[in-house]
Amino acid sequence: MWDTGMRDTGMRDTGMQDTELSMLRDTGMRDTDTVLRDAEPSVLPDLVLWDTVMPDTVLRDTGLQDTEPSVLSDMVLPDTVLLRILALLSPRDRLRAARVSRRWRRLARDREVWRHVDLSEERLTPRALWALARGPLLPPARGLRLRGSLCSGSRLPPLLSPALAAALARSCPFLSSLWLSEADLRKVPFASLPPTLRTLELQRCEIPAAWFRGPARLRRLELSDVPAFSDRHLLAASCHSPLSSLSLAGTYRLTDEGVTRAAPHLRGLERLRLSRCPLGDAAIAAVSRLPRLRHLDIGGAAAVTAHGLASVAALRELRELRLALSPRLPPGSLLAVCHALPRLRRLGLAGDGVSDGVLDTLRAAFPLCSVSHAA
């Protein structure tokens, strides 16, 4: 609970005075009182604006006067162009744009503008997210980006709970893409996530031991620095979702045996990235049996040798290959593999073994292939 001192400090820091709060409560919007009651003081002003979407009294009393209304509101640009511009802005800037004029307010409320909601720059609390779930702006969302407080050192509760995840699933019936960063998901069952999800991205998150089993059938899964991800998770994800794109970075619990067991269930995979994973030749051999694989990035698989790389030659449909040259992967072994890949069009190299001479040799040998070097 926030004590009086914290509440006063939060209100003073955000610039929201008592008179403004009284004015916002009197706007007549149905859910304003709910937002005022549930929101944390640090995010209170913006949540009120989210829920009311700028009534006339708020537009008049915000203190942000229209500097050149004729220039801003009477632009020659058609609505369709302005809608696309507004969609590229952050949610906070969209709300600010709604204060410019009546026309901009109407456009800022359009459902097309809120198809993708990026709140990753905001440190939302569970109460704030509950208020948003009850508001009018999230239901049109197809994509949602949220950031928790797992790595911030604060004592805030986890961003998502099973009940809140279920509430988001109900309030966002079209949500297909979810990006979560620094979120503690250990108490959130995978089945509570929206069943409409097709893309899930996790960065620096904690997940429970049993996950990836539920109504959501993912097509794209990207994990970065999710330390709990293991062979068990990979097998569950591959068995219960028709994955076409898989990116794993910093998943150090993953083993060759886990990749080998999951590979038969990943035959529809078209994109695969394995970065900073302790995988060796056996995992690459299993991956090389995926018939639809078009893009392969094994730049972070440091234990792969020339023997494992040779198995990549079986991927006859491969269009893009990224890897790191090392004493275990000499340029000669790469040349032999590239000769066996007739559809290869992009080759990305990293590591200390990449020299100008190696790049020139590869470019001369494969003129149809774009060869690049990432330092």
Order of alpha helices (4+ residues) and beta strands (2+ residues): alpha-alpha-alpha-alpha-alpha-alpha-alpha-alpha-alpha-beta-alpha-beta-alpha-beta-beta-beta-alpha-beta-alpha-beta-alpha-beta-alpha-beta-alpha-beta-alpha-beta
